[in-house]
Amino acid sequence: MNPSLRKRVTTRRVIEMKRAGEPIACLTAYDAMTAALFDTAGIDVILVGDSVGNVVQGHETTLPVTLEHMIYHTQAVMRGNHHALIVTDMPFMSYQVTPQEAFRNAGRIMKEAGSGAVKLEGGQRVLDAVRMMTESGIPVMGHLGLTPQSIHQFGSYKQRGTSEGEADAIKRDAVALQEAGAFAVVLEKIPAALAAEVTSMVDIPTIGIGAGSACDGQILVWTDMLGMSTEFRPRFVRRYAELHDVITSAVAAYVDDVRERRFPDTEESY
């Protein structure tokens, strides 16, 4: 479809996509240029993820990312993409203290960044915050399974939901998030069979990352799926390009041309 003819994807639209059995394509983005490319490609949902801490800022975890960082990057993405549903991650400690503080911070994201929804991690412990947000008109996407903001609690990025108790908790949390008003939930790095069960239990879309093909949609960090890194190669990432090699080769050629005075030539000079 011509991008100019597409309407902005809404939370209602992604729920309709689940009901119609239409898979939801999601990616992360952190800047206007990337968001514009994804607009042309027809992506349904862009998550302005706190993975910006790893991808853009160079941190080992997402914990150093601030609310101001998330607002700034969401503003950039909003300027570049005009059709996807833009969801902003609430960073660490922006929603964990009290439901009232979480509500105020979510309101700042909606007002200052213009995103279509916020995302936060956790189940039972965030229900009051989710309920307060959704009752006031702030759409919320949940996040269960591996929750990167809790890395120091878990001690690793290993698969979640492998024990019966943990699987049952994920199922309960998914239902509870729906009842609290969440419009969708990310399921990260849990067994495919568990993700399929959760997807069948709830009426809201499930967005998988390392959670199998039965989820209603899929999301990846864009730099992972386009091969920008040679070091991070988890099994759940399909690399659709090897941009690390392409970019490194192109920059090396540019460096050689500059040093050998092959660039610029007469046609590239005024």
SULGIKA-V304572 format. One record per helix or strand of 3 or more residues. SS is the DSSP state (2 for helix, 1 for strand). FROM is the first residue (numbers start at 1). TO is the last residue. If there is no record, write none. Layout:
SS_FROM_TO, SS_FROM_TO
This chain:
2_3_5, 2_11_20, 1_24_28, 2_32_41, 1_45_48, 2_52_55, 2_67_80, 1_85_89, 2_99_113, 1_117_119, 2_124_135, 1_140_145, 2_148_154, 2_164_180, 1_184_188, 2_192_201, 1_205_209, 1_217_220, 2_222_225, 2_243_259, 2_266_268
